[in-house]
Structures are given as C-alpha cells and as structure tokens.
Amino acid sequence: MSSGFFFDELSDFKKDLLREAEKKFPEETEKFLKDEGKKLTALQKRIAKQDVGTSKGKKKDWKEKKSYHKRFKTGKLYNYQGDKCIRAYNGSPHGHLIEYGHKTTNNRFVSGRYVIKSSENQFKHEFEKDCDNFLSNYFDEIGNH
C-alpha cells in the first residue's frame, strides 16, 4: 500500500518544464523529490495519529517495531514512464486492513480510515505550490547563466 505523486496532475507545460529541469539539474531535482516525499510521509504520520490512534499499552504482545505508526516510509527514487518518481508508503503487515477496512472474527466490519488517500488529497495543493517554487528557482538559475 503506497501513495506517491506523479506528474499526471500537473499541466503538460509544467510536465515539460520539470522534465527539462531534471535534465539540466538532476541533483537538485532528485533532492526536491526526496524532500517532497518526506513531507508527504510526515503528513501521513500526522493524519494517522489523529484518525487511527494506537493500541500501545493496551495489548500484552505489543511490539513497537510492528506498529502501524512506525512503518511509514519514503521510498527510493525510480523511473516511471520516463519521469522520476518517489513513493510514500506504510510497510506494516496490517496497513492495508487499516486503510481499506476489514471484517473481524465475529463478522463485524471495521471501516477503513483511508489515511494514505486523505493525505494524498491534502498534499496535492502543497505539491503544486512547491513545484511552482522549484520551477521559478530553475528559471532564476537559467537567467543567471
């Protein structure tokens, strides 16, 4: 279960500009994407703490390493259809149950919390604004050369 951001939401013009910036300034673009991934992961953690809560101290066999809240991660950069991308995900073994809901042993349905989806929706606007700032800095660098 992961969430990431692709350039699909951006206009074609911005996509072309980001691709051009990636060619001219690959290190800065990678740093920008890593920073955005970390911001999204932090937002996911904040939303999870508000919406999901924790059962720490309530269970006998509580293991901190397997905690849902401790398993939010930012993935590595990868190429997807010619674009650089990064993932923000939850690696806990039961993360999908919390995200999408599940049935308990007594056939009661526990509805999903949709932490990943809601953080993705909240982050879209901030990501677009950060892309605009990154592109304006890119054009400033081009103007100085």
Sequence and secondary structure as in RCSB ss.txt:
>XXXX:A:sequence
MSSGFFFDELSDFKKDLLREAEKKFPEETEKFLKDEGKKLTALQKRIAKQDVGTSKGKKKDWKEKKSYHKRFKTG
KLYNYQGDKCIRAYNGSPHGHLIEYGHKTTNNRFVSGRYVIKSSENQFKHEFEKDCDNFLSNYFDEIGNH
>XXXX:A:secstr
 EEE  GGGS HHHHHHHHHHHHH HHHHHHHHHHHHHHHHHHHHHHHHHHT   TTTSTT  GGG TGGGEEE 
  EEETTEEE EEEE  TTHHHHHHEEE TTS EEE   HHHHHHHHHHHHHHHHHHHHHHHHHHHHHH 
